[in-house]
Amino acid sequence: MYQYTAFDRAFVHQRAAQYRDQLARHLAGRLPDEDFRALRLQNGWYIQRHAPMLRVAVPYGEVSSRQLRALARIAREYDRGYAHFTTRQNTQYNWIPLDKSADVMELLASVDMHGIQTSGNCIRNITSDALAGIAPDEQIDPRPYCEILRQWSTLHPEFAFLPRKFKIAVTGASEDRAATAWHDVGLHLHRNADGAVGFRVLVGGGMGRTPITATVVREWIDWRQILVYLEAVVRVYNRYGRRDNMYKARIKILVKAEGQKFIDAVEREYADILNLDTDGEAQVIPQAEFDRVAACFAPPAGVQPRSSTGDGAPADAPLAYRRWLERNVHAHKFAGHKAVTLSLKRAGQAPGDATDAQMEQAAALADRYSASELRVTHDQNLLLPWVRESDLYALWQEAKAAGFATPNIGLVTDMIACPGGDFCALANARSIPVAAQITERYADIDEAFDIGDIDLHISGCINSCGHHHSGHIGILGVDKDGKEWYQVSLGGSDGSALSGGVAASTPGKVIGPSFAADEVADAVEAVLDIYRETRSANERFVDTVKRIGLDPFKQAANAVRRSTRKEAA
């Protein structure tokens, strides 16, 4: 993990002190709401439906056990005993009183954390693959580059007030677990024919009202010049992005409208930056600085490639353990090690939520089994990246006792969901009750295993914080005459498979009119029943949808709607 320098540490502590002064002036009536709003947003503080909401940055998903314990303490002492992990590898709190917010900022700074640029029209938290640095299919570890991007983008004076928020994701693997094509900028690390390291640059992805996957604007840029090229991209966006209409302000709209003109403008800006650079060093990443940052991401002490020594399980290990091995345990770059997902999806708890006690338990597991390190995943779970194979059975027993061992990773109950209308002032409908209904419907793990791989994503509004567009099954909350309704879409993809070096991402297609809240779980069941009746051997749900088309699924779902309303009548 990256280790804060004295400068890094002083920076976040000074920021916390500045915020305390701003808050004191606001609470005393000397700093008006509108002036304070911009300042609190720069530090991750929103005012939501019921109370302030804090978003804490977890850069590229890496969090230490010490930091997780601090997050647990915030939940316990300042919130209502839990936190929420998001698709963008952040942590959110929904009930912290505003007059305690400066205390929370100081606590975060004490463990090298903050909420800087987790909101507002700026470059947000840099995200990556939760398996970065350990995945067998990884060509290049993206974490040092992510850290350099984080430092470059933090409080960058030219990009503090962009037309709209700006999100960057980075991957170095052949499978795109960072969903890069759905970001404003997606970066693919790879080597050229000469073996040199560089980036393929995708620009203009995003969900929301207009789901668009990113365009490849450059197949190759040397890693040393990536900051120059990104500066050119963001400058062009800052200059030409629309500010008159927030629904058309994202860079995806500019890229779609201008096409090659946008790419040409970026290339001119890139060349101009280099031409104005008289000493040849402006924004070019020095090798010494890269080496300093990269040294922080060396494998933890004691982690060495080793031959497998078994998982420590008895010969008669239970079926639940074998299923956990299949679903929650992942291949590793280092022989003798595995990565293990701690599932945060279970009955009675919103997807991605963890109580203070659960966070303390996860931190303890990380200390015992994963070199005190965890990752926040895109799918709203926690991951232990450094588990020895010989410890798997012991870890499973402890994870099961703590409620983390549900063997559902990648299955229908391992869903993505935003907090929705229960908390968010922007939401049209609630997400959590719908997620609970589906979780209860597929509580039988045998049935979930029979269905197999499903990405089910739920958003409470068109802003798509639950990434419904990219779900194999997507559920979107909409408002109709003041009541909650839900659209269902099928066939989306987050781009986990790369095709020709470009993420094969696609938005799902809506299957007819909206469903009432009490019809959604039935509609999902009807859709999955059609899949089970028509699938070929070993065929995934999303592949069946592509093969037979939407009509059979649409007819089955619409039959549920007609049946439900006939009974109600």
Salt bridges, closest charged atoms under 4 A:
ASP21 OD2 - ARG25 NE 3.09
ASP33 OD1 - HIS26 NE2 3.50
GLU62 OE2 - ARG143 NH1 2.71
GLU62 OE2 - ARG375 NH2 3.32
GLU77 OE1 - ARG73 NE 3.16
ASP103 OD1 - ARG20 NH2 2.56
GLU106 OE2 - ARG20 NE 2.90
ASP112 OD2 - ARG9 NH2 2.89
ASP129 OD2 - ARG177 NE 2.88
ASP137 OD1 - ARG177 NH2 2.79
GLU138 OE1 - LYS333 NZ 3.12
ASP141 OD2 - ARG143 NH2 2.72
GLU147 OE2 - ARG150 NH2 2.64
GLU158 OE2 - ARG235 NE 3.23
GLU175 OE1 - ARG177 NH1 3.48
ASP184 OD2 - ARG250 NH2 2.88
GLU219 OE1 - ARG200 NE 2.80
ASP222 OD2 - ARG224 NH2 3.14
GLU231 OE1 - HIS156 NE2 3.44
GLU231 OE2 - ARG235 NH2 3.24
ASP244 OD2 - ARG242 NH2 2.81
GLU267 OE2 - ARG218 NE 2.90
GLU269 OE2 - ARG235 NH1 3.05
GLU269 OE1 - ARG239 NH2 3.01
GLU289 OE2 - ARG292 NH2 2.86
ASP353 OD1 - HIS84 ND1 2.83
ASP356 OD2 - ARG76 NH1 3.40
GLU360 OE1 - ARG69 NE 3.76
GLU360 OE2 - ARG76 NH1 3.36
ASP367 OD2 - ARG69 NH2 2.76
GLU373 OE2 - ARG375 NE 2.79
GLU389 OE2 - LYS338 NZ 3.78
GLU398 OE1 - ARG368 NH2 2.52
ASP414 OD1 - LYS345 NZ 2.74
ASP446 OD1 - ARG323 NH2 2.36
GLU447 OE2 - ARG532 NH1 3.00
ASP450 OD2 - ARG532 NH2 2.95
ASP450 OD1 - ARG535 NH2 3.06
ASP453 OD1 - ARG327 NH1 2.67
ASP455 OD2 - HIS472 NE2 3.51
GLU484 OE2 - ARG430 NE 3.29
GLU519 OE2 - ARG565 NE 3.03
ASP522 OD1 - ARG441 NH1 2.92
GLU525 OE1 - ARG441 NH1 2.55
GLU539 OE1 - ARG547 NH2 2.89
ASP543 OD2 - ARG540 NE 3.15
